[in-house]
Amino acid sequence: ADLPAGLTNYNHSGQNTVVPGVSAWATALRYVRLDGALTQGEVDTLLTNLSAVTTWTNEQTIELRYGGNAARSSAVDAAVATLQGNGVTVNTA
């Protein structure tokens, strides 16, 4: 199922299934954390999709360095630069 349209704070851990890129993110977010052995492709897709979010408040953090997630690739350097330009801290493995 898609995430709720008003969602601003998302923390996911454990052995659940999340398919980054399938759900549409809200236009304003606070915090996103996913733990769960995401592949590099999934991390890249998630960062690319989150770079379209233009408003970040409060924590202004994307946390992907826990739970066995793979490192991001250099292919998403522009997406990460966009996020950082919007004041977001991006933590990856």
SULQUISUL-V823200 format. One record per residue. N is the residue number from 1. SS is DSSP state (hx for helix, st for strand, lp for the rest). OMEGA is omega in whole degrees, 0 to 359 (none if undefined). D_CENTER is the distance of its C-alpha to the mean C-alpha in whole Angstrom. Layout:
N&SS&OMEGA&D_CENTER  N&SS&OMEGA&D_CENTER
This chain:
1&lp&176&17  2&lp&176&15  3&lp&179&13  4&lp&184&16  5&lp&183&16  6&lp&182&16  7&lp&178&13  8&lp&183&12  9&st&185&11  10&st&178&9  11&st&184&10  12&st&175&11  13&lp&179&13  14&lp&187&16  15&lp&177&17  16&lp&180&16  17&lp&174&15  18&lp&178&12  19&lp&181&12  20&lp&177&8  21&lp&181&10  22&lp&181&12  23&lp&175&12  24&lp&180&12  25&lp&176&10  26&lp&179&12  27&lp&177&13  28&st&180&13  29&st&175&10  30&st&192&11  31&st&175&8  32&st&176&5  33&st&175&7  34&st&174&7  35&lp&178&11  36&lp&174&13  37&lp&174&14  38&lp&176&11  39&lp&177&13  40&hx&178&13  41&hx&178&12  42&hx&177&10  43&hx&179&7  44&hx&179&9  45&hx&180&9  46&hx&180&5  47&hx&178&5  48&hx&180&8  49&hx&180&8  50&hx&179&6  51&lp&177&9  52&lp&178&11  53&lp&188&10  54&lp&182&13  55&st&177&14  56&st&182&12  57&st&176&14  58&st&186&16  59&st&181&13  60&st&186&11  61&st&167&9  62&st&186&5  63&st&182&7  64&st&186&7  65&lp&182&11  66&lp&173&13  67&lp&177&14  68&lp&177&15  69&lp&177&12  70&lp&175&13  71&lp&175&13  72&lp&177&11  73&lp&178&14  74&hx&179&16  75&hx&181&15  76&hx&178&12  77&hx&181&14  78&hx&179&14  79&hx&179&11  80&hx&177&10  81&hx&177&14  82&hx&179&13  83&hx&180&10  84&hx&177&13  85&hx&177&15  86&lp&176&14  87&lp&184&14  88&lp&171&10  89&st&181&11  90&st&180&8  91&st&178&10  92&st&181&10  93&lp&none&13
